[in-house]
Amino acid sequence: MSLAELTRNSYHVGINAGQWLGLCKLWVKQKGLSQDSPNVGPVISETILKLCGTCDADPALQSYLKEALSDGLLPVSVFVAVFLQVANSPEIHSASTLDRLCRLALDAHYASNLPPSGSLLSPTAPQSTVLNIVHDALVFLRNAYSFPSSKFHRLSASASELVILLLSCTTNISHIPTAQAMMYLGEANDILHTIRLSSDVRQALETFALSLSLLIGDDAKAEREAQLIHTMQLGLGRSDVLGSNTEADTVTCSLVLQSLVSSRAGDYGAGSDLEAVALLMGTIRWTSWAPGVFYTQILLAALTCVAGSSPRDVRDDSSFIWKAFVLGRLPRLLHMLEKTLERHGTNEVRMHHAMHSALSTILQHSDLLASCDKVLSRARLGAEDSNVQKPFLNQLMQQLRVVELVDQQFVITVDPTPANESMSRLQSEAAEHNCAIENYLESKLTAESSEADSQALFDRIRSEPGSHHFFAAAVRRCLNAHFRTGDLEILSHLMKILYTHDFALDILSLHLKISDVLFDAVHLLTDYDCETVGDPQTASSHLGNIVLFVQVVLTKFRISASTLKKGDTRLRTDFLRSSRVYHLDDLPAEAKSVFPAWFKAIFDTSSDGIEDTILRSTRPRTLLQMSATLFSQACIARQENRIDVDALRNGISYFLEPLLNWTLVGVVHAMLFEVQQRGFAATHPLEVLRSLLLAPNCPRVVLRLCSPNILRLMCSKRAQVVNPGVSDIVAIKALALQSLGLKTDGNPAAQESPSIPPESFLHLPRREIREAFMLARERKGPQIDVARCLTIITPTKFLLLFWSELCAAASLGEIETCRRLATFVLVTPRSSAPPLLPLFVHNVLPILIARIDQQPGDANTNIDLMVTTVSTVLSAALHLEWAIQTVCSEQKAIAGQTSAMIARKLASDLRAQRLNSQTSAMMLQRLSGMPTFIANFPVFMP
């Protein structure tokens, strides 16, 4: 019987630790071995640790280890070496188990009263062995931080403690090879840049990294990098090595800005201060641009996007949104970025000089500046816009000066006219009233005013991008104050004027985190009831404007998540979208108890109508859930002649008043679904739709929210054969078009929506990708709506399609554009779409490698593209992780997994397949020959 079998059998039959230790000593004596024999300590450690992996560190196993460690049969140094190897393998998955095992090693060390070099490590171990164990400990530390934090373990703290002790033993590293030192340095830098370490372990690791850097020396690093760069140039060409670190690159920043604007209401959109700054900082780091180059690129990209934002129709507000972003939001984001860079050592004077240099370069692009002025002169602007005739660049410099990114003296050299005042007219007006502009706007927003006065105020706000920041701050402050007090009247007034002026929501989304506003509103709606209010009918009407505001925001910004999260609190939003028609037995319990009373009050002509008692007994969320069912049951009752047409119309009239009109979105969608299922022979649902939609007091916002579905149904083939008794379909269709801003000339043919074949819709992802390449070739701002594409095809199909278009472009020599588009698609985080980077590396890349292996002829172009893409996207993801950790003080894997974990898995897979796959072998060879990539991901070290 071997020592491993003795240990396993002892554990399985329940022998206690003391007896097991005696049996082990007897076995050692019978075999004539010493306790420090390689057949004793390592075997005991490996056997028990494997058992821990399957039994989650049973206390009996821990007692075995304690006995062996305290007796000396198992030296602490042997246990540490074996534990780190097992901990970095897939054998133990439990963080609490790893924590307890790590604590065993630490406790045994402290009990020995020996220094780490005599306890955790063998006193006779050479420095190469010491460094190998230190390297294993660093990998263990990185893995420890990948586990979710929990009150049941302190794995990251235990791992940090072990690393600090082991690093104290690296006293003489002067004789290790340069290649090995570079690998250790890369691992140390990786951890320092991607993990938010405690100060003591960070200090120890920085000291270790500095020692390695001094050991390697500049000459050795330069010689090795020159050799490897030369190798890469032979395979990829010089331009591929230089990457996007070129002043001619406007694609990268255009994609970043397009993401900030198109996803402005998301977690990483323009409205999220810290996350937006982190995206910009990540871009600076992975491109390695100097501040002057970055400012030039970002300003060129911004102007390119403005110039390309010419409105396509009357509904297209892209010119306004881009003007509002570039003038009202981008300068403040760049200001926050500059302050963040200053905290990390960038000099303020240097940043000012960089911005001045960038603007001087921008002034040379006269055609681009003229295009911006031309587009904005044609855009739909407020009647009082005093900046219409002022060159766009001058307006931009004025806003840059407001946030102190440029000096007054520099601005005067470009625009010496007296119109350089930094205050907008609204700010001047506020100053005349001796108050801050936020207070002035808040008083205007909360005061009762006529519709004309409100329209005039909002037109002025729209026309002055310099006031947008203050407008958003005033709205946020007002909402915060009144959400706390529960003042429905002011909240209702404010939210109504916000959803009535669509552009106001666009302004807010550029400056505020819309999800926070939504959370507060949904929190109020979730918990609110009218049980204790003095006037429940007025309260219900006020609450309705909050409901409509939330529905408009959810729809406008395509927020499809069923829950909203803030801190540890989650709120459901499905009741605000509810159009479900329940069977009466399936109604939610609260709705089931009040449903008969509501049906009688609304559709029974003998009832007294909706009284205060029924409003007090029903929460608004319950009313939203059952409104569609009320109308469905009313249609059934009408069909069965249990109610007459007057009773149905009387019930409908209740829902056209402010008391209940906020429930209509779900009702209209439910009736549309009924017609879609049963055809236009569904006369009663059609009668409900006609009565609701054609009523003069039907809220315009309800029409706007329902019009896409109305047009989808009314323009369908079923609508071509209409029941002769239904004569209002054309009128409903025209009303829907009008609510969306589509003008018609009275000709029915003009009101028909163009018929879009389903196959054309399915080809949208391919068109998006190809248009992005076309715009890049024309030096315009490319964009790809990845989230929309993923609603049409699956992520895997999208990535395979995207790769086929990348290969086509690479065959034309556009590998740099491919690199930038791939980085944007795979790395940029999106709140409304799943992470694509791990899916691409782990699932799609093996498919592509297999295809290239089977491809006859020369496949070097595709392999070059694959190597370029992988190296760039992993490096970009690493820098973005660091930026988010630095700026947001938050450590999270934006791609679902850290870049280090993705790289480790990729390196392992390529090594496993290199004997059977020529493509895998070539990829591994080329990735291993890229010094910067190796420094970031030492797992690829040859």
N, C-alpha and C positions, 0 to 999 in steps of 0.2 A: 504494500500500500504506500502510495506517495504521500508527501506532506499535504499536498492540495486535497487529495481524497480524504485524508484524516480530518482535515479542517471542515470540509463540506459535510462529511458523515457526522461529525461531532455536533455541528449546528443543527442538522436535520433531525437527530435523535434527541436533541434537547440537553446535551452535556453543558454544564455551566463553564464560565470562563476559566476558573481556577483549575478544574479538572482537565479542560482542553489544553491549558498551558503545560500541565504536567505531562500529558501525552505527547505533546510536541517536543518537550525536552528529552523524553525517553526515546522518541524517534531519532532525534539528533544524535544522542549518545550511541544508539545502536548502529547508526550509519557511520559513526566515527567522524562526524563533521564538527566544525566550530560554529559558534553562533553568528560570526560575520561571513559565513560561507554564502556565495550567491545562490545556493540552493535552499536557503532558509528565509531570510528577511524578505527578499523580493517575491518569493512564492507565497508566503503568508499574506503580504500586502495585496498582491494581485488577486488571490483567491477570495479574500474577504471583501475587497472592493467590488469584484464582480457580483458577489452575493448581495452587496448593498444595492447594486443597480437593479436587481430583480425583486428585492425585498424592502426597498426604501429605508435602508439604514435601521433595521430592526435593533432595538436596544441590546439584544444579545450579541449581535455582531459588533456593536460599539464597545461592549464590555470585553470582547475578545481582543480588540485593538488596544484598549486601555491596558489590559493585563500584559500584552506582549510589549507595548511601549515602555511601561513602567518597569518591567523585568529586564529589559534590554535585549530580549530575544529578537525583537524587531527594532533596529536602530531608527531614531527619528529621521535621520538623513535618508535612509532607504525608503521609509514610508513616504516622505515628502516627494522624492523623485518619482515613485510609482504613482502616487496619488495625482500628481499634476498631469501625468500622461493619461491616466484613466479619465480624469475630470475633463480633459480636452477632447476626449473621444465621445461617441454617441451613447456610451454604455450607461451613464447616469444622467437622467433627465430632470431630477428633482432639485430645485434650488435649496430647499431646506436640508436635503440629504448632503449636498455638497458643502453647505455651511457647517453642518455638524462635524463632518469629516475634517474640514479645514481647521475648525476649532480644536479638534483632537490633536492635530499636529502642533498648533500654537501652544496649547496647554502643556503638551509634553515638553516642548522647548523651554517654556518658562519654568517648569518643574525641574529641569536639568541644571539650572543656574550656570549654564555655559553660554558663551557668545554664539551668535548665529552661525559663524564659520566653524564652530565645533559641535553644533547640535543639528541645525537644519541642514547643514552640509558636512560632508566628511572632511576632517582636518587635512587629509592627504589628497583631496580632490584637486586635479589641475584646473587652471582658470578656464580652459575650454569646456570642461564638464560643468563648472560653476555657471558659465554663461549660457550653456544649453538649458540648465535648470531655470535660470533667470528668464530665458526666453519663454519656456513653458509657463512660468508664473505670469508673464505679461499676457500671454494668450488667455490664461485662466482669468486674469483680471478683466480683460475685454469681454469674455463670455459672461462673466458674473454680472456686468452691467447690462447685458442683453436680456436678463430675466426681469419680469415685472417686479417692482418693489412690493413688499408685503410685510405685515407685522409678524409673520411667522418665521422670518429669517432675516439675517443681516449679512447676506453673502458678499455684497460689494465691500462692506466694511472689513470682513474677515480676509477677503482676497487682497484688499489694499494693505492690511497689516502684514500679511505674508510677503507681499512684494517689497515693502519697505525694509523688512528684515533681510531678505535675500539680496537686495541692491546694496546693502551695507557691506556685503562680502566681495563686491567687485572692486577690489583694491588695486589689482595689477592686470590691466588689459592690453599692455603694450605689445604683446607677442601674437595676438590673434590676427588672422589674415584680413586684408582689406575688404574682400567680398563678404566675409562673415560679419565684420563690423558694420558694413552698409546695411546688411539685412537686419541686424539688431537696431540700428539707428532708424530704419524705416518703420519697424514695429513700434518703437518708442514714440516717434513723431505721430504715427497713426493714432495711438491712444491719446496723446496730448491734444490732438486736434479734434477728436471726435467724441471724447468722453468728458463729462463734467466731473473731474476728480476732486477729492478733498485736498486741502492745501498741503498737508504733509506728504502724501504720496506724489502729488504733482511736483513738489520741490525735489524729492528724491529722484523722480524720473527725469526731470530737466537736468539735474546734475549728471546723471548717467548718460543722457543724450549729448551733453556738452563734452563729456570725456570721449565719447565715440567720435564726435565731430572733429575734435582736436587730433585724435589718433589717425583718422582717415587723411586729414590734411587737404588743402586746396589742390595741390598738384596731383595727388592720387585721384581725387574726385574728377578733376578736369580731364586727366588722361583717360580714365575709364569712360566718362561720358562722351568724350570725343570719339573713342573707338566704337561705342555702341550707336552713337548718332550716325557715324559713317555707315555702319551696317544697315541701319534703318533707311538711310538715304538710298542705298543700293536697291532696296526692296520696294520702297514706297514713293520715292521722289522727295526732293527737298521741301516742296510746298506742304506735303503731308506732315512732315516733321514739325514745321513751324506752326501748324494748326491755325487757329483763328486769331492768333496774336498779330493782327495786321490792321492798319488804320483804314483799310478798304472795307472792313466788315460792318455792314449795317444790318445784316440779317439777324444776327444774334440778339441785338438790343431791340430790334423791331418785334421779334417774337416775344421777348420778355414784356415789352410794353403792351403788345396785343393781349397777352395773358392777363396782365394787371387790369386792363380795361374790360375785356370780355368776361372775366371772372371777378368783376369788381365787388360783387356781393358775397363771394366765397371766402374761405378761410385764408387764401393766399392772393386775394385781390387787392385792388388799390385802396379799399376802405380799411384794410387791416394794417395798421401802422407798422408794427414790428415785423410781421411776416413779409410785407412788401419790401421793407428795407433789407431783410435777410435775403430775399431773392436777388436784389441788386448787389449786395455784398458777395453772395455766392458767385455771381457773374464776374465780378472783378477778380475774384480769386482764381477761378478755373481758367479764365482767359489770360491771366497774368498781365493785364493792361495797367500801364501807369495811369495816375489820376487824370492827366491831360487827355490821354487817348480815350479813357472811359467816358469822360464828359463830352468829348467830341462825338463819340459813337452814339451816346444816349440822346444827345440833342439832334444829331442828324436823323436818327431813327424816329424821334418824336415829330420832327418836321415832315419826314417822309410819310408818316401815318396821317398827319393832318392833310397833307397834299393829296393823299389817296382816299380821303373820306368824303368825296363829293356825293351828295345825297342821290339815291337812285329813284326815289319816289317821295310823295308828300309825307309818308310815315317814317322815312329814314332820318333819324336824328343823329347820325354818326358824326356829322361835322360839329354839331353842338357838343356832343360828348367828348370828342377829341380836343376841341378848344377848351372845354371846361377842365379836362384832365391836364393838358400840357401847361395851361396858364394857371389854373387854380390848385392843382394837386401835385404835379411833378416837382415844382420847386421846393415844396415842403418835404416831400420824400427825399429829395437830394440833400436838403438841409439836415434831416435826421441821419441820413447816411454819412454825411460829413462829420457830424458829432460822434457817431459811432467809430468812424475811422480814427478820429483824433484820440479817442480813448484807447486805441490800439497803436498809438505811436506816430500817426500821420500828422505832420505839422499843418496848422491852420493857414499859415501864409502860403505854404506850398499848394494847398487846395484852392485858395483864391487865385493864385497864379495859374493853376490848371484850368479853372473855369474861364478866366480871361483869355487864355490861349485857345480854348475850345470855341469861344464866341468869335474870336478873330478868324478862326478857320471857317466857321459857319457863314460869316459875312462874305466869304468868297463864293458861296453857292447861291448866286443870284437867281438862277432859274428855279431852284427849289423854293426859295423865299417868295418869288413871284407866284409860284403855283399855290402856295399857302394863302397868300392874299387873295388870289382869284377865287379859290374854293370858298373861303369864308365870306367873300363879298356876295356870293350866290346863295349862301346858306340862309336858312330861316332864322333871323335874329330879332331881338326885341326892337320895338320902334324907337326906343330911347338910347340905343347903343352908341355911346360917344366914341367908341374905339373902332367903329366900322372903317373909317378912313385912315386909321393909324396902322402902319406896317406891323405885321404879326410879330416879327422879331423884336421890335421896340416894346411891344406889350409884354413879351416874354422877359426881356431884360428888366423891365420895371418890376415884374413879380420876383425875379431873382434878387433884385436889390432889396425888396421888402423883407426877404428872409436872410439877407446879408450874405448871399453867395457871391455877389459882385460889389465892387465899390462904386460910389457915386461918381468919382472922377472918371472911371472907365465908361460908365453909361453916358456921361456928357460927351465923351469923345465920339460916341456913335450917334447919339441923338441929343444935340444941344438945345432943342426947342424947350420952351418953358412948360410944356405939357408933361414933364417928367415927375409930376407930383406922385407920391407913393400911395396916397389915400384915394380910395374910390369915392364916388359921390355919396354913397350910402354912409361911408365912414365920416365924410365931411358933415353930412346931415346929423349923424349921431353926435359928433363933436359940438355942433351948434346947440344941441339939446343937453350938452354937458354930461354925456354918459358914454360908456363903452358901446361899441357897435353890437356886441352880443346882447347886452341889456336892451338896447334900442330895438333890435330885431325881435327879441323875445316879447317885448311889450306889444309890438305890432302883430305878432303871430297869435297871441292869446287874446287880443282885444276883439270885441264884437265889431265887425265891419261889413260893409256891403260887398256884394260879389264884385262890383266894379273896382272898389278900393283894393280888395285882395288880389285881383288880377293885375292891377297896376303895380303893386308891391312885388309880386312874383315876376313880372316882366322886367322890372329893374334888377332884381336879383339875378335873373337869367343872363342879362346883358353885361353883368360885371363879374367876371371870374374871380377877381380879387376879393369879392365879398363871399364867395362860396364857402370858404373855410369857416368864416364867422357865422354864416347862416346855419351850417351843419352843427357847429358848437352850440348855438342858441337852441336849436331843435333838440339836441341831445340833453342839454341841461333842463329844458322844459319838460321833456318826457321823464327824465329821472325823478324830478321833483314831484310830478303829479302821479307817476306810478307808485311812488312811496305813499302818497296821501290818498290815493284812490279817487282822485277828483275826475269823475267821468265826464263832466261837462266840458272842461278844458281839453281833456284828451280827445274827446269826440270831435270838438271843433278843429283842433290841430290836425288830427289824422284825416279828417274829411278834406281839408284844403290841400293836404299833401297828396292824397290819392287822386284828387281832382286835377292837380297839375303834375302830369307825368314826369316832366323834366325835373321837378323838385326831387323826386325819388332817385333820379339819375345823379343829381348833385349829392344827395345824402350817401348814396352807395359809393361814391368816390372818396368820401371823407369819414364815413362812419362804418363800423362793423355792423352790417345790417342784421346779422344773426343775433347780436345782442339786443337790438331793438325788437326783433321778432320774439325773442325769448321772453322779454318783459311783457309784451302784449299777450302772448299765448298763456303766460303764467296768470295774468289777470283773468283771461277768459276761462281758463281751466277751473279756477277756484270760485269764480263769482256766482252769486245767487242774489235774487231780489227779495229774499225773505225778510230782511230787516230794513229795507229802504223805505222812505216815506212815500215816494211816487214810483211804483214799479214800471208803469207805462213809459214815463220819461226816461227812467234808467235803462229800460230795454232799448229805446230808440238811440240813446247815447252809445250804448254798448254795440249797437249795430254798425256804427261807423268804424269802431275798432275792428270788428270782424271783417268788414269790407277792406279796410286797410291791410290787414294780414293776408287776405285772399289775393289782393292785387300784388302785394310784394312777393308772395310765394309764386304766383304765376309769372310776373314780369321777369323775375331773376331765375326762373326755372329751378327753384329749390324743391327737390323731390323727396328729400329725406322725410321719413315718417316721424322722426323725433328731433328735437332740438336739445342741445346739451350746454350747460353752463356750470362749471365746477363739477360736483358730483350729482347734480340734479338733471334729470331727463324729463322732457315734456313731449307728449304725443301731439301731432298736428293733424291726424287723419280725420278727426271730427270736423275740422274746418273745410275739408274737401269732400265731405260725405255726400254722395248722391245715391247711396244704396237704398233700394226698396226692400224692406224687411217683410217676411211673413209675420203675421201678428204674433205668432208663438215664439218667434226668434228675436223679437225686439229686446234691446238691453233692459235689464230689470227696472231701472228708473223710468225709462221711456214707457215700458209696458204698463206701469201703474198710472200714468197720467194720460196715456193716449186716448182712451174713450172720452175723457172730459174735454180734451182739445178738439177731437173730431166733432163732438156735439156742439161745442161753442162756435166752431167755424162753419160747419156745413148743415146745421140744423136751424131752420128759419124760426123755430119756436123758442130758441135759446136767447139769453140776454146778451150774447156776444162774449168777448174776452174780458173777464173781470180781473180785478187785482189779485184775487185769491189764487187763480190758476197760474198767474205769472209768478207769484211768490213761491208756489210749490214746484216750479220747473226751472232747473238751471238752464242757462242759455245754450250750453254745449249739448244738453239733452234735446232741446228744441231743434238744433241744427241736425242732430242725428235722425230725428223722426219726421222732419218736414216733407221729405220726398215720399215717405210712406203715407203721410196724410193725404197727399194728392193722388197717389196711386189708389188708395182705398176709396177716395171720392170718385175717381173715374170708374171704378168697379161698381160703386153704388149707383152712379148715373146710368151705367149700362144696364143694370138690373132694375132700373126705375125706382130705386129706393129713395133717391133725391131727384128733384127736377132741375132744369137748366138754371132757374133763378137761384136755387140754393148753391149750385156750383159757382155761379158768377159772384154771388154774395161772399162765398168763402175766398174766392180769388181776390176780391177787393181788400180783404184784410191784409193780404201779403203785398199789396201795392202801397201801403202806408208805412211810415218810418217805424212803426211798432214791430213789423215782421219782415220788411223788405230785404233785410240783411240775410235772410235764409234762402233767397231766391236762386242763388247760383246752383246749389245742390238740386233744387226743384226743377229748374230748367234742364240741367244735364240729365236728370232722371227721366223727364218727359221725352227728351230727344232720344234717349236710349230705347224707350218704349216704342217710339215711331220707327226707329232703326230696326228693331226686332220684328215688329208687326206690320210695317209698311204704312203707307199713307191712308190705309183703311182704318187706322187707329184714330177714329174721329174725336174721341174725348180727350186723349192726350194732346192732339192737335188743337182742340178748342182751348185747352189750358194754355198752350204755348201762344196761340193767337191773342188770347185775352191778356196775358202777362206782357208779351213783348211789344204789342202795338199800343198798349196803354200809354197815354201821355205822361203819366207819373211813374212809369217804370224807370228805376235809377239807371243813368247812363253807364255807370261803372259796371252794373250787372250785364248790360248789353255788351260792353267791351270784353268782359271776362268770358262770356258765353259765345260770342260771335264766331270764333274759329270752329267750334263744334256745330253751330247752326249752319254755317256755310258748307261744312263738310257733308252734312246731311242734305241740305237743300240743293246742292249741286251734284248729288249722286244720281245714278241711273234710275233709282226708284222715284226720284222727284220728277222724272220725265212723264210718268203716268200718274196723274194727280186725280184724286177724288173730285168730281165736278162740284161737290158742295163746299170744297175748300178753295176759297178765292184769294186768300191773303198770303200765299207762299211767296209771290214776287215781292210783296210789300215787306215781309219779314226779311227776305234776302237783301233787299235794298237797305233796310235799317241796319242790318249786320255789317254790310260794307261801309256804310256811313260811320258807324261807331268805330271802325278800324281806320277811318281817315281815307277810305277809298271813294273817290267821287265817281258818280255815274251820270250819264247824259240823258237818262230817262228811257233809253233803249234797252229792252230786256236782254238783248244779246250782249250788251256792254256790261251787264251785271253778272254774267256767268264767270265763275272762276275758271281759269285755264285748267284743262284736264291734264293731270300729270300722271303718266303711266307708272305703275308700281315699280317696274324695273328701273325707271329713271331715278326714282327715290332711292333705290338700293345702290345705285351707282354714285350716290353723293360722296361717300368717303374717298373714292378714287378721284372724283372731280376736285375735292378739297385739296388733296395732296398735289395733284398736277397743277392746280392754280397757284399753290404755294411756290412750286418750282418756277412757274412762269413769272410770277411777281418778283422772285429773287433774281431771275435773269434780267428783268427790266429795272433792277435796282429800286424796286418799290418795297413796301412793307408787307412781307408774306404773313399769312395766318392759317392755322389749321384748328378747326373747332373739334378737338379730340373727343370731348364729352358728347357732342351731338353724334359724331360718327359711331361711338360705342352704343348709342341707343338704336342703331340700325343694324350693325353686325357685331358679332362677339369680339372680345378683345384679341383672342388668338387669330381670328380671321383678319382683323384690322391690322395686326402686326405683320402677318404674312403679306397682305396687300401692300402695306407701307414698305416692306423690304423689297418687294418686286419693283416698286417705283424708285426706290433708292438705287437699285442695281441699274435700272435704265438710265438714270441721271449720271451715275458713276461711269457708265460706258461712254458718256459724252464728255468726260473729264471734269465733272462738277462734284468732285469728292468733298470739297470744302463745304459746299452748300448741303450736301448729304450729312456731313458731320454735324452741322449746326441744327438742321431740322431734326435729326435723330436725337440730339441732346434735348431739344425742346420737348419732343413727343415723349421720350422715355424718362426724363428726369423731372420736368416741371410738375410740382404737386398740384392736384386738382381735387377739390372737395366733392365734386359730383361724379367722379370717375375712379375706378380702382387703380392702384399703382401698376404701371406697365413694365418697369425695369426688371423686377424679379421674374415676371412672366416671360419677358423676352429672353433673359439669360438662361433660365432653367427649363423652359418649355419650347420656345420657338427656336432658339439657337441650335439645339441638337437636331431639329428638323432641317434647318438650313445647312448645317454641316453635312448631314447625310445626303442632301441633294447635291452639294458641291462634290462630295466623294464620288457620286454616281455620274457626275457631269463629264461627258467626253471633251477632250481638248483642253485648252489653257483656261484655268479658273483663277489665275492670279488676281485679276481685277476684283472679283467677288471676295477673295480672301483678304486682299488689301482693304477693301471696304469694311469687312467684318472686323479686322484688327483695329482699324481706325475708329470704328463705331464703339467697340467694346472699351477700348482704352479711354476714349473721350467721355463716354457716358458714365463710366465708373468714377473717373476723376472728378467730373462735374458733380456727381452725387455726393462724393466725399466732401467737397468744398461747400456744397449747399448744406449738408448736415452740420458742418462746423459753423457755418454762418447762422443757422437757426439756433444752434446751441448758444452761440455767442450773443446774438442780438435778443433772442426771446428768452434766454436763461432757461431753456427747456431742452431736454434731451429726448428726441423721439426719432424713430426711423420713418422718414417721410415716404419711403418706398415700401413700407411694410417690413422690410429687413434693412439692416445697415449695409452700406456699400462694402464694408469689410467682410461681412458674412456672405454676401453675394459673390465677391471675388474669391473667397476661400472655396466655396462650392464649385465655382467655375474652374479654378486651378485644379482641384481634385478630379473633376470630370474630364478635363482635357488630358491630364496625365494618365487617367485610367483608359482613355480611348486612343492614345497616340500610336500604339502599336498596330491598331486595326484601322485607324483613320488618318490618312495623310493630311487632311485639312486640320484636324485637331493638333497634329504634331507641328505643322507650320504655324498655326496660331500661337501655340505655346512657345515656340522658338522666338517668334517676333515680339510677343508681349514680354518675354523674358529679356529681350534686348533693348527695352525702352527704359532708360535710367530714371526719368521722372515718375513713370508709372510704377517702377519697382520700388522707388522710395515711398510711394503711397501705399502700395500693396506688395509687401515683401514675400507673400506666399507664392509669387511667381518667380522668385529668385531661382536661377538655374543651379 
